[in-house]
């Protein structure tokens, strides 16, 4: 592999890392928001809107934390290569 191909791969790797880093705040925000509304909708169907909001918010936050950990691992793997 010549130096031009290596340079292209390095640039694409940096772009992937930047895109993943930009996605992190959105992942952290969307999970709890979606969980809140979906939990409220399910809680409303079951007659417990407040509990639905609370459970949905907690599950959405947990999902966001999980996805954030996966994205950070991917970023670390990309920068290590």
N, C-alpha and C positions, 0 to 999 in steps of 0.2 A: 504494500500500500504506500503510495507516495505521500508527500507532505501536504498536498492540496486536499486529498481525501481525508487525511487526519484532521486538517484544519476545519473542513466542512463538518465532520462529525463532532468536533469540539464546539463549534458554533451551534449546531442543532441541540447538543446536550445542554448548553447554557440556556437556550431558548426554552427547552422543556422544563428546566429548573425554574426559570422565571415565571412561566405560565403556572406551574404548580404552586409557587409561592404567592402568586396573585389570587389563586383560587382559595387559599386558606381562610381569609376573612369571610368569604361568601359561604363556605362550608360551615363555619362556626355560627353564622347568623341564621342560615336557612333551616337548619335542623330543629332548633328550639321553636322557631316561628311556625314551621309546618306542624311540628308536634303539638303545639298549643291549639291550633285551629282544627287539626284532625281529631285530637283528643276531645275538644269541645263538641265536635260534631258527633263523635261516637258516644260521648257522655250524655249529650242531649237525647240521643236515641234510646239510651238506657235510663234516662231520668236523673242523671247525676252530672250536670254540666261542670260544676266546679271541680269535682274529682277528675273528670275527663281532661279538663285543662291542665291540672296539676300533673297527672300521670303522663299525658302527652308531652308536656314541657320537659319533664325529667327524661323520658325516653328519647325525645329529640335531641336533648343536650348530650345524652350518653352516645347516641349515634354520631353526633358531630365530633365528639372527642375521639371516638374510634376512627372515624375517617381522617381526622387531623393527624392521628398517630400514623396511619398508613401513608398519608401524603408525605409526612416528615421523613419516614423511613425511605420512601421512594426518592426524595430529594437527596438524602444522605448517600444512597446507593448511586445516584447519578453523579454526584460530585466526587465520589471516591474513585470512579473509573477513570 
